[in-house]
Amino acid sequence: MEEKLALKGGEPVRKEVLPFVPREADIDDEETNAVLDVLRTKKLSQLVSEKVSEFEEAFARYYGVEHAIAVNSGTTALHIALAAAEIGPGSDVILPPYTFMATANAILHQNLVPVFADVNPRTYNIDPTEIEERITEKTKVVIPVHMLGQPADMDPIVEMAKRHDLVIIEDCAQANGAEYKGKKVGTFGDMGCFSFYLNKHMTTGGEGGIIITDDEELAKRAKSIRNHGRPEVSPYPNVPAHNVYTCIGYNYRMTAIQAAIGLVQLRKLGGFNAQRRKNADYLTKNIGGIKGIEPPYVRDDMKHVYWAYGARVVKEELGVSRDTFAKALLAEGIKAEGYCPIPVHLQEVIKDKVGYGGGSCPFDCPWYGRRVEYQKGLCPNAERLSSEDLLLPVYQTLTEDDLNDVVAALRKVASNVSELR
């Protein structure tokens, strides 16, 4: 006998709602003691503590790169990367519309114009052929985003960037530790940017970010921009570096406390990711036969690290929309939702070209020289995906009971889907 859906008055699978990403950091006494050690020194700022440098060196070693520049968020990492590349007004940056708004915001902060290339609907990542079609003489940068923990298809992107002399800035906010053909994401382009927000694979105390690069000049500029535009070494014999400003800069520094947490979390990252992959394999094995629910596609030559489990609701097969299905799942105690219910190119700030001071700059500034429009139909794959994707919980702190509840809720709603029509 089929169970009655909780949405229709039946008993839910679980009473406490399980979110699709964690709301609490996966920390223990090791992180607590690391923070206390820093507090006891009373040296909490990067400017007086060596802890941030320790974290940068450890992160650079993990990725096998020459430089890591720790900052206070993944968003500021992207902004600094664009500024360090010395990309100025009048230039285009290509990005996918299926991403977090921070990717586009960083572009706007640098007075650049976002140009959207559609995604591959199987991988949820930017489609290299779509990038090629959008390159013009104004294109200076491409930002591939490794969505939900799955690497973008980097080989053709790197080849294309070389042909067109483009800077590659990888947005690795959701893919810390992911690999493409045996090589870690973030190491293919000129710079890789990471986020340590609370719900990411590792955290530095709720917020934080980092940039990695092998380019010494990019690293030098990034460090200066992070610290108000100050140089590391003063060009004046009688003026200290902290009183010299050589470029437009910001206070994007990471604190010593954040770095201390990051050092501990980095040591745990491999284990965290292994458990996420194990949990994802469990979901794929147990929900693969549910009609109308597609598990995420993963290429054999990629190591997916699952910031979230990106399934798809195929309305034509299931008979109800993603939103209707997700509402029924929530009633059963499983919070699952679409990542981009409004793709970035259709968000009001982009679509309506809301610029600085109530104007439309940088979109329509006189020096830009052309008119850009953002409308429905610009990126049809992303637009459809935004109504079909269903993000499910897969993070490392889930118990076996939690995973069983996810499977049970999916099966229950799918088998009673006629009640939702």
C-alpha positions in Angstrom: 0.0 0.0 0.0 1.4 3.4 -1.0 2.1 5.9 1.8 0.2 9.2 1.9 2.4 12.2 1.1 3.1 14.5 4.1 2.0 17.3 1.9 -1.4 15.7 1.8 -1.6 14.9 5.5 0.5 11.8 5.8 3.5 11.2 8.1 6.7 12.7 6.9 9.8 10.6 6.3 11.6 12.7 9.0 10.6 15.5 11.3 13.8 17.5 11.3 14.4 19.0 7.9 17.7 18.0 6.3 19.2 20.9 4.3 20.9 20.3 0.9 24.0 22.1 2.2 25.3 22.1 5.8 24.4 24.9 8.1 27.1 24.1 10.6 30.8 23.8 10.2 32.4 20.4 10.4 34.9 21.3 13.2 36.1 19.8 16.4 38.5 20.5 19.2 41.4 20.7 16.8 40.0 23.8 15.2 39.0 25.2 18.6 42.5 24.7 20.0 44.0 26.3 16.9 41.9 29.4 17.4 42.7 29.6 21.1 46.4 29.4 20.3 46.1 32.4 18.0 44.0 34.3 20.6 46.7 33.7 23.2 49.3 35.4 21.0 47.0 38.4 20.7 48.2 38.8 17.1 45.0 38.5 15.2 45.8 40.4 12.0 47.7 39.2 9.0 49.9 42.3 9.3 51.4 41.1 12.7 50.9 37.3 12.5 52.6 34.6 10.5 49.5 32.4 10.5 48.2 33.6 7.2 51.5 33.0 5.5 51.6 29.4 7.0 48.1 28.8 5.5 49.1 30.2 2.1 52.2 28.0 2.0 50.2 24.9 3.0 47.5 25.6 0.4 50.1 26.2 -2.3 51.8 22.9 -1.5 48.5 21.0 -1.6 47.9 22.4 -5.2 51.5 22.2 -6.3 51.7 25.8 -7.2 54.2 28.6 -6.5 51.8 31.1 -4.9 48.6 31.3 -2.8 47.1 34.6 -1.7 44.6 34.3 1.1 41.7 36.7 1.2 38.4 37.3 3.1 36.0 35.6 0.6 35.7 33.8 -2.7 34.1 36.9 -4.2 37.1 39.1 -3.3 39.4 36.4 -4.7 37.7 36.7 -8.1 37.8 40.5 -7.9 41.4 40.6 -7.0 42.2 38.1 -9.8 40.6 40.3 -12.4 42.4 43.4 -11.0 45.7 41.6 -10.8 45.4 40.6 -14.5 45.1 44.4 -15.2 41.9 44.0 -17.2 40.4 47.5 -17.5 37.1 49.2 -18.6 36.0 48.4 -22.1 36.7 44.7 -21.8 34.4 41.6 -21.8 34.6 38.7 -19.5 33.0 35.4 -20.6 31.3 33.3 -17.9 28.4 30.9 -17.6 24.9 32.0 -16.4 24.5 28.9 -14.3 26.7 30.1 -11.3 26.5 32.1 -8.1 26.0 35.8 -8.5 29.5 36.4 -7.1 31.1 35.4 -10.4 29.3 38.2 -12.2 29.6 40.7 -9.3 33.4 40.4 -9.4 33.3 41.4 -13.1 31.1 44.4 -12.4 33.3 45.5 -9.5 36.2 45.8 -12.0 34.0 47.8 -14.4 34.0 45.0 -16.9 31.1 43.7 -18.9 29.8 40.1 -18.4 29.2 38.0 -21.5 27.3 34.8 -20.9 28.1 31.5 -22.7 25.7 28.7 -22.3 26.3 25.5 -20.4 26.5 21.8 -21.2 23.2 20.5 -19.8 24.8 17.2 -18.8 27.7 18.6 -16.7 26.1 21.9 -15.7 29.4 23.6 -16.7 30.2 26.2 -19.4 30.3 24.7 -22.9 33.6 25.4 -24.7 31.9 25.7 -28.1 29.7 28.4 -26.7 32.7 30.3 -25.4 34.2 30.4 -28.9 31.1 31.9 -30.4 31.1 34.8 -28.0 34.8 35.9 -28.3 35.3 39.3 -29.9 38.1 41.9 -29.9 36.8 43.1 -26.5 37.1 39.7 -24.9 40.0 39.6 -22.4 39.0 36.9 -19.8 37.1 33.7 -19.5 36.0 32.4 -16.1 35.1 28.7 -16.2 33.1 27.7 -13.1 33.5 24.2 -11.8 29.9 23.8 -10.8 28.7 21.7 -7.8 32.2 20.1 -7.6 32.4 18.8 -11.2 35.4 20.2 -13.3 34.7 22.1 -16.4 36.1 20.8 -19.7 39.4 22.5 -19.4 41.5 21.2 -22.3 39.5 23.0 -25.1 39.2 26.1 -22.9 43.0 26.3 -22.4 43.6 25.7 -26.1 41.1 28.4 -27.0 42.5 30.9 -24.5 46.0 30.5 -26.0 44.7 31.1 -29.5 42.8 34.2 -28.5 45.3 35.5 -25.9 42.7 35.3 -23.1 43.3 35.2 -19.4 41.7 32.2 -17.6 40.5 32.7 -14.1 39.0 29.4 -12.7 36.1 29.8 -10.2 36.7 26.8 -7.9 34.4 27.9 -5.1 32.5 24.6 -5.2 35.3 22.3 -6.3 38.1 22.4 -3.8 40.1 19.2 -4.5 38.3 18.3 -7.7 40.5 16.9 -10.5 40.3 17.0 -14.3 42.3 14.2 -16.0 44.4 13.7 -12.8 45.2 17.4 -12.3 43.6 19.6 -9.7 41.2 22.4 -10.8 42.6 25.8 -10.3 45.9 24.9 -11.8 44.9 25.1 -15.5 44.4 28.8 -15.9 46.4 31.9 -15.0 44.7 31.9 -11.5 42.3 29.8 -9.5 39.9 31.2 -7.0 38.5 29.3 -4.0 35.8 30.0 -1.3 35.9 28.9 2.3 32.4 29.9 3.1 30.6 27.8 5.8 29.0 25.3 3.4 32.0 24.7 1.2 34.3 21.6 1.3 36.4 23.3 4.0 36.0 26.5 5.8 38.1 29.2 7.4 35.6 30.2 10.0 32.5 30.9 8.0 34.1 33.2 5.4 37.3 33.3 3.5 38.9 32.7 0.1 42.2 32.2 -1.7 43.9 32.7 -5.1 46.5 30.4 -6.5 48.9 31.0 -9.4 52.3 30.1 -10.7 52.8 33.6 -12.0 55.0 35.7 -9.7 53.9 39.1 -11.1 50.2 38.2 -10.8 50.8 37.0 -7.2 52.7 40.2 -6.4 49.9 42.4 -7.7 47.2 40.3 -6.0 49.0 40.7 -2.6 49.2 44.5 -3.1 45.5 44.8 -4.1 44.5 42.8 -1.1 46.2 45.2 1.2 45.1 48.7 0.0 47.5 48.8 -2.9 50.6 48.7 -0.8 53.8 47.2 -2.3 55.7 44.5 -0.5 58.9 46.6 -0.7 58.9 50.4 -0.7 60.5 52.1 -3.7 61.5 55.0 -1.5 64.5 54.7 0.8 63.0 56.7 3.7 59.3 55.7 3.5 58.1 52.3 4.7 56.0 50.1 2.4 52.9 50.5 4.6 52.9 54.2 3.8 53.2 53.7 0.0 50.2 53.1 -2.3 51.0 52.1 -5.9 47.6 50.8 -7.2 43.9 50.8 -6.4 43.5 48.5 -3.5 41.1 47.2 -0.9 41.1 45.7 2.5 40.5 42.1 1.5 42.8 40.5 4.0 42.3 37.2 5.8 42.6 37.2 9.7 45.0 35.0 11.6 42.1 33.2 13.2 40.6 32.3 9.8 44.0 31.0 8.7 44.4 28.9 11.8 41.1 27.2 11.1 42.0 26.8 7.5 45.3 25.0 8.3 43.4 22.3 10.3 40.6 22.1 7.7 43.0 21.7 4.8 44.5 18.6 6.5 41.0 17.1 6.6 39.9 18.1 3.1 40.9 14.8 1.5 38.8 12.8 4.0 35.9 15.2 3.7 35.9 14.8 -0.1 36.2 11.1 0.0 33.1 10.9 2.2 31.2 13.2 -0.1 32.0 11.0 -3.0 31.0 7.9 -1.1 27.7 9.5 -0.2 27.1 10.5 -3.8 27.8 7.0 -5.0 25.2 5.7 -2.5 22.5 8.1 -3.8 23.3 7.3 -7.4 23.0 3.6 -6.7 19.7 3.9 -4.8 17.8 6.5 -6.8 19.0 5.6 -10.3 15.8 3.6 -11.1 13.4 6.4 -10.1 11.6 7.4 -13.3 11.9 11.1 -14.0 14.9 11.7 -11.6 18.3 11.7 -13.3 21.4 11.3 -11.2 24.3 13.7 -12.1 26.4 12.8 -15.1 30.1 12.4 -14.2 32.9 11.9 -16.8 35.3 9.0 -16.2 38.3 11.3 -16.4 37.1 13.7 -13.7 37.1 13.6 -9.9 33.8 15.1 -8.8 33.8 16.4 -5.2 30.1 17.1 -4.8 29.5 20.5 -3.2 25.9 19.2 -3.7 24.3 16.3 -5.6 22.9 17.8 -8.7 20.1 15.6 -9.9 17.5 16.6 -12.5 13.7 16.4 -12.5 12.5 15.6 -16.0 9.0 16.9 -16.1 8.0 15.0 -19.2 8.8 11.7 -17.5 7.7 12.5 -13.9 4.6 14.5 -14.7 5.3 17.4 -12.3 7.7 20.3 -12.2 10.9 20.5 -10.2 9.4 23.1 -7.9 6.3 20.9 -7.2 8.5 17.9 -6.5 10.8 19.9 -4.2 7.8 21.2 -2.3 6.6 17.7 -1.6 10.2 16.6 -0.6 10.4 19.5 1.9 7.2 18.3 3.5 8.9 14.9 3.9 11.8 16.6 5.7 14.3 16.9 2.8 15.2 20.4 1.6 16.1 20.1 -2.0 16.0 23.0 -4.5 17.3 24.4 -7.7 20.6 26.2 -7.6 19.8 28.9 -10.2 16.0 29.3 -10.4 16.8 32.6 -12.1 20.0 32.3 -14.3 22.4 35.1 -13.7 21.9 36.7 -17.1 18.2 37.1 -16.2 18.7 38.6 -12.7 17.4 42.1 -12.5 20.8 43.7 -11.9 22.1 42.2 -15.1 19.0 42.1 -17.3 18.1 45.7 -16.4 21.8 46.8 -16.5 21.8 48.3 -13.0 25.1 50.1 -12.8 26.9 52.5 -10.6 25.1 55.5 -9.2 21.8 54.5 -10.7 23.2 54.6 -14.2 24.0 51.7 -16.6 27.8 51.8 -16.5 29.7 49.6 -17.2 27.1 48.0 -19.5 26.5 51.1 -21.6 29.4 53.5 -20.8 30.5 55.6 -23.8 34.0 54.1 -23.7 32.6 50.6 -24.0 31.6 51.2 -27.6 28.8 48.7 -28.1 25.4 47.7 -26.7 24.8 44.5 -24.9 21.5 42.9 -24.2 20.5 40.2 -21.7 17.2 38.5 -22.4 15.4 35.1 -22.2 16.7 32.8 -24.9 20.3 34.0 -24.7 21.4 30.7 -23.0 18.6 28.2 -23.5 20.4 25.2 -21.9 21.0 27.1 -18.6 17.5 28.5 -18.7 16.0 25.0 -18.9 18.4 23.6 -16.4 17.4 26.3 -13.9 13.9 24.8 -13.9 15.0 21.2 -13.7 18.0 20.9 -11.4 17.4 19.4 -7.9 20.2 19.8 -5.4 20.3 17.0 -2.8 22.4 16.8 0.4 25.6 14.8 0.1 28.0 16.5 2.6 30.4 14.5 4.8 28.6 14.9 8.1 25.5 13.0 6.8 24.7 9.7 8.6 23.6 6.5 7.0 20.1 7.2 8.4 20.2 10.7 6.7 21.0 9.2 3.3 18.4 6.5 3.8 15.9 9.3 4.5 16.8 11.1 1.3 16.3 8.0 -0.7 13.0 7.1 1.1 11.6 10.6 0.5 12.5 10.6 -3.2 10.9 7.2 -3.7 7.9 8.1 -1.7 7.2 11.3 -3.6 7.9 9.8 -7.0 5.6 6.9 -6.4 2.8 9.2 -5.3 3.4 11.9 -7.8 -0.2 11.6 -9.1 -1.3 13.3 -5.9 0.6 16.4 -6.9 -0.9 16.9 -10.4 
